[in-house]
Structures are given as C-alpha cells and as structure tokens.
Amino acid sequence: MVFNKPPRRGHYVIRGTTALTMDPALGELAGADLEIKNGELVAIGSRLPAAGAEAIDGRYTITMPGFVDSHWHVWGTLLRGVVGDGKRHGWFATKGRLGGSFTSEDFAAGVALGMAEGLAAGVTTVHDWSHNLMRYEDAEANLEVHRRLGTRVHFSYSAPSAHPSMPMEKMRAILEKGGVMPDEVMDFGNIRRVADERLPESDGLLTLGVGVRGPARSTPEVYRKEWALARENGLTISMHCAGTQAEVQRIRQVDILHEERLLGPDMLLAHCLYISPRERERLAANRIPVSMSPLSSLRLGMGAPPINGHLAAGIPVSLSLDTTAISACADVFQAMRVAVGLEAIANLDAEALSPRRALELATIDGARALGLDHLVGSLSVGKRADLIMVRTDALNMAPARDPAVAIVHSAQPANVDTVMVDGRILKRHGRLTTVDPSDVVEEANARLTALCERAGYRRPTVENGGPA
C-alpha cells in the first residue's frame, strides 16, 4: 500500500464560513474567518487580516471540530465483508473464527480501510481499541498506518478479546500465536515498548491506554494486576461493560470494581446499556465516561443506548462507531441521527436529545472522554486545528439555515469537503491527500481473501446455511 507524504502544517485562513464552534463562549458564528498557523487555531473572527495565509473559501460550508470517536475497534473493519447477523454469522462468531488468524499485514489493511474511510467522513480523532493484538508487530503495523495517514489516535493496547461465545479451541489457538487467555495478564512490556518506540515519533498525535477484559472476561488475579500495571504506567483503562442482559445477569462489573476500590476517572466504559441505578451513581461519583454506540447496539440487538438516562445521572457520555464491521460504515452523522431518534422514541419527545447536544457528544465530549479536550473537540483559539468543512450547497443539504440541524439531520460523509488534523489538510475538495482509496480497497480485498483461505473460512451463503 502506497501512502503519500503528509502535507505540511501551513498557514491558512478559512474565509466566510459558518463556524459551529462547540465552544460555549463563541457559539455559532455566521460569516466567520478562522486562522490556522503551525497546527494551531490562532484566531476566530470577522475579516481577519491573516497576512501571508493561504485563503480557503468557506462560503457554502459549515466548519466544525472533527468528530472524536471514543470507542472503535478499527482493525475489525477488514471483516466487514464477511460479518452477517445473528449468533452463527454475526460479529462475535466471525471474529471468533477469523481473529486468531490475523497477521500484522491484516491489521494494517483493516486499519487503513477503517481510518481512510473515517478521515474522509470527518473523524479526526479515534480511540483505536485494538483488542486482537497477538504480538508486538501487530501493534506496530496498526500504529504505522495511523502515522502515515495523519490520524490523531488514542491507542488502547488490548488482549485478544475473549468473548464468552468463543470456543475454547479457538482461544487455545490464539494462545499458541502469542495471545493471552483470560487467566493470564497482558504483556505490559509490549505496551511500554509502544511508548518508547512510537510516542517520540508521533508528533503529539498519539496517546496511550490499555483495554482490559475486566471481571466479566478474566480472573480477579488478572484484572487486579492489569489495573495496577496500567496505573503504574500512567495508562487510561477502557473496558466493555453491561452490553447485554446476559452479562449483567451473570456479573455486575461496576459493583465489583467499586467494592475493590478500582473505579476512577482514568477509566472509560463502553456500552453500559443495562447498569443499575446504584451503578450509575458509582460511575457518576467517579466521573467515569461512557461511550455509546447506537448503530452497533441496534444491529446486534443489544438494546437502545440510554443516553439521556446516563446524562441525567451525571455520567459523561460520548459517541462511537464500535466497529464498522457492525455499524456498516464510518458515518457519525448517521450515528447522531439514530441517537436523537432513539431518545425521541424512548421519551415520546422529539426534543429529548437536541441536535446540538448530539454534536457535543460526537466532538467535545469525546475529547473529554479521552482526556484530549485541552487540545481538540471545539474550535477554540489555542487548540490544535482539527476541523472539518461540510458543504451546504449539495442537494441533500440546501437550504441550510440552522447549522446544527443541517449537520445532524441532513449531512452525509460525502458532504465533507475538507478535513484538517493538527493543521495538516488530509482531505481537500472531497479527496484524501495521504492515500489513494483504490489502493486501500485493493489491499483490503486481497487480505480478506487470503485470511479466509488461511483460516479455512467459507463465507456464509444461502447455499451453505448462511443468511439469505
């Protein structure tokens, strides 16, 4: 796969745009200019002088902070072509059959496909929760793609995800390839190696965490040790929690972690569809953010994300795609629409979750969940220039009078004209600048075919018992 050299951090001024800043001190500004220099947003106003800056025409655009995805297993994008639905052919079954056969090159192909699509759709920061790592080289291949694409990434190093439905023989196969069983602690030496080798060259675009299996998928000895090691190394701790009714009938993870005094603001939980009122109080008391994935929750039949319920209890909430092998495509616009719609139905109130609040969940609240709100998540002077420009002169957008309503209820990834990360233009006039999409697609197709052949996997069809 061929990557282009990331463009330089230039000196730019966006002229005459509608700025949807997500900064409460600024709000929404019509006819605004934004000046970007050396990767920083240095001025927002009207008719900025911006001497020497390259002008970008902002007419017929809404400029806003890039989306911050707080929970995305990007590697899994490679499986999108073979993931069906249900227990036999859905995400968990397919991941169980193929996850252990991934090579480092497969990781690179999956991450390239997911993040190229994500960047094109306006995702500028991603929490890449890499929960299938079996060797250091897998993490290295994963992060190298982010570096070449120019992504801002919070990388959570994670063990191969031992979902309860995974057959023991598959788990043993993963162990033989260097992965870890539920009763073994992850190799934090590899995580420290990522910090030593990758952080210095990341230009500030990489931060690190760890994705733990927790009480539901590992032993007390393991999760206690992993919590201790994560905190010794200054790593954030992410964990899946209460995503299904079956899980909470078997174990209440928040209660267990509370009793063991392991809860803390350095954690991030994904899903939390079925936590109890007492658990909500405990999460709120510890200011532990929850990442909610409306698209994957619906496709998997897990349940509707109780966004307003968590917010009312004082729990910070952000949005995510989970994995585009489930949510189908990297479309945060659709995720926001679905979140708004689900809350409207749950509350029988069309205003239960407003478009502006949904935008906060997808931008500044995602940045807060990852500890990056001092850098990104809003268009604020002094922050890094991570932003997107969405065209409003397309058939599906015009006439765009209320920018928040237009973005949440009308916009699509195809309307994203320009994407900037840390002052570098990674998409302009609708085209990615660091990679050719056709190269990414060709590599993904070839890698998935080879992966299925290597694993002896036959894609489900009507003829062999798969879904119609």
C-alpha positions as CSV (number, residue, x, y, z in Angstrom):
1,M,0.0,0.0,0.0
2,V,1.4,3.4,-1.0
3,F,1.0,6.4,1.3
4,N,1.7,10.0,0.3
5,K,3.8,12.2,2.5
6,P,1.5,14.0,4.9
7,P,1.2,17.7,3.9
8,R,2.9,20.4,5.8
9,R,1.3,22.4,8.6
10,G,0.6,25.5,6.6
11,H,-0.7,29.0,7.4
12,Y,-4.3,29.1,6.3
13,V,-7.3,31.3,6.7
14,I,-10.9,30.0,6.1
15,R,-12.9,32.9,4.9
16,G,-16.7,33.4,5.3
17,T,-17.8,30.1,6.8
18,T,-20.5,29.3,9.3
19,A,-18.5,28.2,12.3
20,L,-20.2,25.6,14.6
21,T,-17.5,26.0,17.3
22,M,-18.8,23.8,20.1
23,D,-17.2,26.4,22.3
24,P,-19.9,27.9,24.6
25,A,-18.1,31.2,24.7
26,L,-18.3,31.5,20.9
27,G,-21.4,29.5,19.9
28,E,-22.3,29.6,16.2
29,L,-20.8,32.3,14.0
30,A,-22.0,33.3,10.5
31,G,-19.6,34.7,8.0
32,A,-16.6,33.8,10.2
33,D,-12.9,33.6,9.4
34,L,-10.6,31.1,11.1
35,E,-6.8,31.4,11.0
36,I,-4.6,28.4,11.4
37,K,-0.9,28.5,11.8
38,N,1.6,25.8,12.6
39,G,-1.2,23.4,13.5
40,E,-2.9,25.8,15.9
41,L,-6.1,27.7,15.6
42,V,-4.8,31.2,16.3
43,A,-7.8,33.4,15.6
44,I,-11.5,33.3,15.0
45,G,-13.4,36.4,13.9
46,S,-14.6,38.6,11.0
47,R,-12.3,39.8,8.3
48,L,-9.2,38.6,9.9
49,P,-6.0,40.2,8.4
50,A,-4.1,36.8,8.4
51,A,-1.2,38.3,6.4
52,G,0.6,35.7,4.3
53,A,-2.0,33.0,4.9
54,E,-3.4,30.8,2.1
55,A,-7.1,31.5,1.8
56,I,-9.7,28.7,1.8
57,D,-13.1,29.7,0.5
58,G,-15.6,29.0,3.3
59,R,-18.8,30.1,1.5
60,Y,-21.5,27.5,1.5
61,T,-19.7,25.5,4.2
62,I,-20.2,24.7,7.9
63,T,-16.8,24.5,9.7
64,M,-16.8,22.5,12.9
65,P,-14.4,20.4,15.0
66,G,-13.7,17.0,13.7
67,F,-15.5,14.1,15.2
68,V,-13.9,12.3,18.1
69,D,-14.7,8.6,18.2
70,S,-14.3,7.3,21.7
71,H,-14.5,3.5,21.0
72,W,-13.6,2.0,17.7
73,H,-12.0,-1.4,17.1
74,V,-10.6,-0.2,13.8
75,W,-8.8,-3.5,12.9
76,G,-12.1,-5.2,12.6
77,T,-13.0,-3.2,9.5
78,L,-11.3,-5.9,7.4
79,L,-14.1,-8.3,8.4
80,R,-16.9,-6.1,7.2
81,G,-17.3,-8.2,4.0
82,V,-18.0,-11.5,5.9
83,V,-19.9,-10.3,9.0
84,G,-23.5,-11.2,8.8
85,D,-26.2,-11.3,11.5
86,G,-27.2,-13.4,14.4
87,K,-25.3,-15.9,16.6
88,R,-24.0,-18.0,13.7
89,H,-22.8,-15.4,11.3
90,G,-22.6,-12.1,13.2
91,W,-19.7,-10.1,14.5
92,F,-18.8,-12.3,17.6
93,A,-19.0,-15.6,15.7
94,T,-17.0,-14.2,12.7
95,K,-14.4,-12.6,14.9
96,G,-14.0,-15.8,16.8
97,R,-13.4,-17.8,13.6
98,L,-11.0,-15.3,12.0
99,G,-9.5,-13.1,14.7
100,G,-6.8,-15.6,15.7
101,S,-5.6,-15.9,12.1
102,F,-4.8,-12.2,11.6
103,T,-1.3,-11.3,10.5
104,S,0.3,-7.9,11.1
105,E,-0.4,-7.2,7.5
106,D,-4.1,-7.9,8.0
107,F,-4.1,-5.4,10.9
108,A,-2.6,-2.8,8.6
109,A,-5.1,-3.4,5.9
110,G,-8.0,-3.3,8.3
111,V,-6.8,-0.1,10.0
112,A,-6.1,1.6,6.6
113,L,-9.6,0.8,5.3
114,G,-11.3,1.9,8.5
115,M,-9.3,5.1,9.1
116,A,-9.2,6.2,5.4
117,E,-13.0,6.0,5.5
118,G,-13.1,7.6,8.9
119,L,-11.0,10.5,7.9
120,A,-13.0,11.0,4.7
121,A,-16.2,11.1,6.8
122,G,-14.8,13.7,9.3
123,V,-13.3,11.5,12.1
124,T,-10.2,13.4,13.1
125,T,-9.5,11.7,16.5
126,V,-10.1,8.0,17.2
127,H,-9.8,5.8,20.2
128,D,-8.4,2.8,18.5
129,W,-9.3,0.0,20.9
130,S,-7.1,-2.7,19.4
131,H,-8.5,-5.9,21.1
132,N,-6.9,-8.6,19.0
133,L,-3.2,-8.0,19.4
134,M,-1.3,-11.2,19.5
135,R,2.3,-9.9,19.0
136,Y,4.1,-6.6,19.2
137,E,4.3,-6.4,15.4
138,D,0.5,-6.2,15.2
139,A,0.5,-3.0,17.3
140,E,3.4,-1.7,15.3
141,A,1.6,-2.3,12.0
142,N,-1.6,-0.7,13.4
143,L,0.2,2.5,14.6
144,E,2.3,2.8,11.4
145,V,-0.9,3.2,9.4
146,H,-2.2,5.9,11.7
147,R,1.2,7.7,11.4
148,R,1.1,7.5,7.6
149,L,-2.5,8.7,7.3
150,G,-2.0,11.5,9.8
151,T,-4.7,10.4,12.3
152,R,-4.8,11.7,15.9
153,V,-5.2,8.5,17.9
154,H,-5.6,7.3,21.4
155,F,-4.4,3.8,21.2
156,S,-5.6,1.2,23.7
157,Y,-3.4,-1.9,23.7
158,S,-5.6,-4.9,24.3
159,A,-5.5,-8.6,24.6
160,P,-7.4,-10.8,22.1
161,S,-11.0,-10.3,23.1
162,A,-12.2,-13.5,24.8
163,H,-15.9,-13.2,24.2
164,P,-17.8,-15.9,26.1
165,S,-19.1,-17.3,22.8
166,M,-15.5,-18.0,21.6
167,P,-14.8,-21.8,21.6
168,M,-12.0,-22.9,23.8
169,E,-10.1,-24.4,20.9
170,K,-10.1,-21.0,19.3
171,M,-8.8,-19.5,22.5
172,R,-6.1,-22.1,22.6
173,A,-5.1,-21.3,19.1
174,I,-4.8,-17.6,20.0
175,L,-2.6,-18.5,22.9
176,E,-0.3,-20.5,20.7
177,K,0.1,-17.4,18.5
178,G,1.2,-15.4,21.4
179,G,-2.1,-14.1,22.7
180,V,-3.3,-14.3,26.3
181,M,-6.0,-16.4,27.9
182,P,-8.5,-14.9,30.4
183,D,-6.3,-16.2,33.3
184,E,-3.1,-14.5,32.0
185,V,-2.0,-10.9,32.4
186,M,-1.3,-9.0,29.2
187,D,2.3,-8.3,28.3
188,F,2.8,-4.8,29.6
189,G,6.4,-5.0,28.3
190,N,4.9,-4.6,24.8
191,I,2.9,-1.6,25.9
192,R,6.0,0.0,27.3
193,R,7.7,-0.7,24.1
194,V,5.0,1.1,22.2
195,A,5.5,4.1,24.5
196,D,9.3,4.0,24.0
197,E,9.3,3.5,20.2
198,R,6.2,5.2,19.0
199,L,5.4,8.1,21.2
200,P,8.7,10.0,20.4
201,E,7.9,9.9,16.6
202,S,4.2,10.7,16.9
203,D,4.5,14.5,16.8
204,G,2.0,14.7,19.6
205,L,-0.8,12.8,17.7
206,L,-0.5,9.6,19.8
207,T,-1.6,8.9,23.4
208,L,-1.8,5.5,25.0
209,G,-4.1,3.4,27.1
210,V,-5.0,-0.2,27.8
211,G,-8.2,-2.1,27.0
212,V,-8.8,-4.6,29.8
213,R,-11.1,-7.6,29.9
214,G,-12.2,-6.9,33.4
215,P,-14.2,-9.0,35.8
216,A,-16.5,-10.4,33.1
217,R,-13.7,-11.9,30.9
218,S,-10.8,-12.5,33.2
219,T,-10.0,-13.7,36.7
220,P,-9.7,-11.5,39.8
221,E,-5.9,-12.0,39.9
222,V,-5.6,-10.9,36.3
223,Y,-7.8,-7.8,36.3
224,R,-6.4,-6.6,39.6
225,K,-2.8,-6.9,38.3
226,E,-3.8,-5.2,35.0
227,W,-5.4,-2.3,36.8
228,A,-2.2,-1.9,38.9
229,L,0.1,-2.1,35.9
230,A,-2.0,0.4,33.9
231,R,-1.9,2.9,36.7
232,E,1.8,2.4,37.4
233,N,2.4,3.2,33.7
234,G,0.0,6.1,33.5
235,L,-2.3,4.5,31.1
236,T,-6.0,5.0,30.7
237,I,-8.2,1.9,31.3
238,S,-11.0,1.0,29.0
239,M,-13.5,-1.8,29.4
240,H,-16.6,-3.2,27.9
241,C,-19.4,-3.2,30.4
242,A,-23.1,-4.3,30.7
243,G,-23.6,-4.5,27.0
244,T,-26.1,-7.4,27.2
245,Q,-28.7,-8.6,29.6
246,A,-26.9,-12.0,29.8
247,E,-23.8,-10.3,31.1
248,V,-25.5,-8.4,33.9
249,Q,-27.4,-11.5,35.0
250,R,-24.1,-13.2,35.4
251,I,-21.9,-10.4,36.8
252,R,-22.2,-6.7,37.9
253,Q,-18.8,-5.3,36.9
254,V,-19.2,-1.8,38.2
255,D,-20.3,-3.1,41.7
256,I,-17.3,-5.5,41.8
257,L,-14.8,-2.8,40.8
258,H,-16.4,-0.4,43.4
259,E,-16.0,-3.0,46.1
260,E,-12.4,-3.5,45.2
261,R,-11.8,0.3,45.0
262,L,-10.7,0.1,41.4
263,L,-13.1,2.7,40.0
264,G,-11.5,6.0,38.9
265,P,-11.7,8.9,36.5
266,D,-8.9,7.3,34.4
267,M,-11.4,4.8,33.1
268,L,-13.7,4.7,30.1
269,L,-16.5,2.2,29.7
270,A,-18.2,1.1,26.5
271,H,-21.9,0.3,26.2
272,C,-23.4,0.3,29.7
273,L,-26.8,-0.5,28.4
274,Y,-28.0,-2.3,31.5
275,I,-26.3,-0.9,34.5
276,S,-28.4,-0.4,37.7
277,P,-29.3,2.9,39.4
278,R,-26.7,2.1,42.0
279,E,-24.0,1.5,39.4
280,R,-25.0,4.8,37.7
281,E,-24.4,6.6,41.0
282,R,-21.0,5.0,41.3
283,L,-19.9,5.9,37.8
284,A,-21.1,9.5,38.2
285,A,-19.3,9.8,41.6
286,N,-16.1,8.8,39.9
287,R,-16.7,10.8,36.7
288,I,-16.2,7.7,34.6
289,P,-17.3,8.4,30.9
290,V,-19.4,6.0,28.9
291,S,-19.0,5.6,25.2
292,M,-22.3,4.6,23.5
293,S,-22.6,3.0,20.0
294,P,-26.1,3.4,18.7
295,L,-25.5,1.8,15.3
296,S,-23.8,-1.4,16.6
297,S,-26.2,-1.7,19.5
298,L,-29.1,-1.8,17.1
299,R,-27.6,-4.1,14.6
300,L,-26.6,-6.6,17.3
301,G,-29.9,-6.3,19.0
302,M,-28.2,-5.4,22.3
303,G,-30.6,-2.6,23.2
304,A,-31.1,1.1,22.9
305,P,-28.3,3.2,24.5
306,P,-29.8,5.1,27.5
307,I,-28.0,8.3,26.7
308,N,-30.3,10.7,28.5
309,G,-30.6,8.4,31.5
310,H,-26.8,8.4,31.9
311,L,-26.6,12.2,31.3
312,A,-29.3,12.9,33.9
313,A,-27.4,10.8,36.4
314,G,-24.2,12.9,35.8
315,I,-22.3,10.4,33.7
316,P,-20.3,11.8,30.9
317,V,-21.4,10.3,27.5
318,S,-19.7,10.3,24.1
319,L,-20.5,8.5,20.8
320,S,-18.7,5.9,18.8
321,L,-18.9,3.6,15.8
322,D,-17.7,0.5,17.8
323,T,-16.5,-1.3,14.7
324,T,-17.5,-0.6,11.1
325,A,-17.8,-4.4,10.6
326,I,-21.0,-3.9,12.6
327,S,-22.1,-0.3,12.1
328,A,-21.5,-0.8,8.4
329,C,-19.8,2.4,7.6
330,A,-17.9,5.3,9.3
331,D,-20.9,7.6,9.3
332,V,-21.0,9.7,12.5
333,F,-23.8,11.8,11.0
334,Q,-26.0,8.7,10.9
335,A,-24.9,7.7,14.5
336,M,-26.1,11.1,15.8
337,R,-29.4,10.9,13.9
338,V,-30.1,7.4,15.3
339,A,-29.1,8.6,18.8
340,V,-31.5,11.6,18.5
341,G,-34.3,9.3,17.2
342,L,-33.9,6.7,19.8
343,E,-34.1,9.2,22.6
344,A,-37.2,10.8,21.0
345,I,-38.9,7.4,20.9
346,A,-37.9,6.4,24.4
347,N,-39.2,9.7,25.9
348,L,-42.0,10.3,23.4
349,D,-40.5,13.7,23.0
350,A,-38.9,14.9,19.8
351,E,-36.7,17.3,21.8
352,A,-35.4,14.8,24.3
353,L,-31.9,14.9,22.7
354,S,-31.3,18.0,20.6
355,P,-29.1,18.1,17.6
356,R,-26.7,20.5,19.4
357,R,-26.4,18.1,22.3
358,A,-25.8,15.2,19.9
359,L,-23.0,17.2,18.3
360,E,-21.4,17.8,21.7
361,L,-21.4,14.0,22.3
362,A,-19.6,13.5,19.0
363,T,-17.0,16.2,19.4
364,I,-16.1,17.9,22.7
365,D,-17.5,15.1,24.9
366,G,-15.5,12.5,23.0
367,A,-12.4,14.6,23.5
368,R,-13.1,14.8,27.3
369,A,-13.6,11.1,27.5
370,L,-10.1,10.6,26.0
371,G,-8.5,13.4,28.1
372,L,-7.9,15.4,25.0
373,D,-10.3,18.3,25.4
374,H,-7.4,20.7,26.1
375,L,-6.3,20.0,22.5
376,V,-9.3,19.2,20.4
377,G,-13.1,18.9,20.4
378,S,-14.0,22.5,19.8
379,L,-13.0,25.4,17.6
380,S,-11.2,27.5,20.3
381,V,-8.3,29.8,20.0
382,G,-5.2,28.0,21.2
383,K,-6.4,24.5,20.4
384,R,-5.0,22.3,17.7
385,A,-6.6,22.8,14.3
386,D,-8.6,19.5,14.0
387,L,-11.6,20.6,11.9
388,I,-13.9,19.6,9.1
389,M,-15.7,21.7,6.5
390,V,-19.1,20.4,5.4
391,R,-20.6,21.7,2.1
392,T,-24.1,23.1,2.4
393,D,-24.7,23.6,-1.4
394,A,-25.4,19.9,-2.1
395,L,-28.9,18.7,-2.9
396,N,-29.3,16.9,0.4
397,M,-28.1,19.9,2.5
398,A,-29.7,23.0,0.9
399,P,-31.0,25.3,2.2
400,A,-29.0,25.0,5.4
401,R,-30.3,27.7,7.8
402,D,-29.7,26.1,11.2
403,P,-26.2,24.6,11.1
404,A,-26.7,22.0,13.9
405,V,-29.9,20.7,12.4
406,A,-28.3,20.5,9.0
407,I,-25.3,18.6,10.3
408,V,-27.3,16.1,12.4
409,H,-30.4,15.6,10.2
410,S,-29.1,16.1,6.7
411,A,-25.4,15.7,6.3
412,Q,-23.6,12.6,4.9
413,P,-19.9,11.7,4.7
414,A,-20.0,12.7,1.0
415,N,-20.7,16.3,2.1
416,V,-17.3,16.5,4.0
417,D,-15.2,18.7,1.7
418,T,-12.1,19.4,3.8
419,V,-10.6,17.6,6.8
420,M,-7.7,19.1,8.8
421,V,-5.8,17.3,11.6
422,D,-3.2,19.3,13.6
423,G,-3.2,21.9,10.8
424,R,-2.5,19.4,8.0
425,I,-5.1,19.1,5.3
426,L,-5.9,15.4,4.9
427,K,-8.9,15.8,2.7
428,R,-9.5,18.7,0.2
429,H,-12.2,19.2,-2.4
430,G,-13.5,15.8,-1.4
431,R,-10.3,13.8,-2.0
432,L,-7.9,12.3,0.6
433,T,-4.4,13.6,0.4
434,T,-2.3,10.9,2.2
435,V,-3.6,7.8,0.4
436,D,-5.4,6.6,-2.7
437,P,-8.7,4.9,-1.7
438,S,-8.4,2.5,-4.6
439,D,-5.1,1.2,-3.2
440,V,-6.7,0.8,0.2
441,V,-9.7,-1.1,-1.2
442,E,-7.5,-3.4,-3.3
443,E,-5.3,-4.3,-0.4
444,A,-8.3,-5.0,1.9
445,N,-9.9,-7.3,-0.7
446,A,-6.7,-9.2,-1.2
447,R,-6.0,-9.5,2.6
448,L,-9.5,-10.7,3.4
449,T,-9.4,-13.3,0.7
450,A,-6.1,-14.6,2.0
451,L,-7.3,-14.5,5.6
452,C,-10.4,-16.6,4.9
453,E,-8.3,-19.1,2.9
454,R,-5.7,-19.4,5.6
455,A,-8.4,-19.9,8.3
456,G,-10.4,-22.3,6.2
457,Y,-13.3,-20.0,6.4
458,R,-16.2,-20.2,3.9
459,R,-18.2,-17.1,3.6
460,P,-21.8,-17.8,4.7
461,T,-24.3,-18.0,1.7
462,V,-27.8,-19.2,1.3
463,E,-26.5,-22.5,-0.2
464,N,-24.3,-23.3,2.8
465,G,-26.6,-22.3,5.5
466,G,-25.9,-18.6,5.8
467,P,-28.3,-15.7,5.8
468,A,-30.4,-15.0,2.7
